[in-house]
């Protein structure tokens, strides 16, 4: 069986360093390891989705819809995505602007990370840039909200074709109020606070009111809170010795897209949590796939 996922959103170049700690003011430090990789929520999710077909007798294909461009740095992004069998559909292939670059320092002892980045605020695409046949043969869509105008248009198109839509709700962004009523699965972090929402209960009530039937709120290594078709509960996250938590949420979303095409909502959350927890045992966002 073949499944094809479309992942809409941010494409970055990540420079990831492993060090004893982030530098203090006017301090220089020497990293013990480093990785250069494509990054961004939708990007990491697409790679995880594509990789997970090796765990069963299915085949996954990922298409990433975002802005890459033609700056020399983008060759690093394209090479990384090609290695992991992720097709790029570039929303602005002619731009010579450098891609957003993230500098990330992972603390060796704890796995915590410090991040300096520029998101897609300066590189927003118009919905006219969407290829007309982008949803052909697509089984699931994930939208991370970083290309909001494109994401809303894609969601409307997917809704008309009964293609399930997942959102990665890392933090509230302008335009989510228009996107959320189109969504089937809202997978949000504990920091995703819609307007006038101050608690987890407020968040669940808001998402339910806009018509989302399946909602999950992640809390890092703590249990996932869910609400599905009026039933709420928790899914425990496997305990692990974290080496690096960078990208674990993105990997969780990509794994969820893989499992929700095969399992029910609660089971898909539990399966995705196992993959994300496993990924935290390795430095960077790729090495978990090599094990």
Buried (B, 14 or more C-beta within 10 A) or exposed (E): EEBBBBBBBBBBBBBBBBBEBBEEEEEEEEBEEBBBBBBBBBBBBBBBBBBBBEEEEBEBBBBBBBBBBEBEBBEBBBEBBEEBBBBBBBBBEEBEBBBBBBEBBBBBEEBBBBBEBEBBEEBBBEBEBBEEEBBEEBBBBBBBBBBBBBBBBBBBBBBEEEBBBBBBBBEBBEBBEBBBEBBBBBBBBEEBBBEEBEEBEEBBEBBBEBEBBBBBBBBBBEBBBBBBEEEEEBBEBEEBEBBBBBBBBBBBBBBBBBBBBEBEBBEBBBBBBBBBBBBBBBBBBBBBBEE
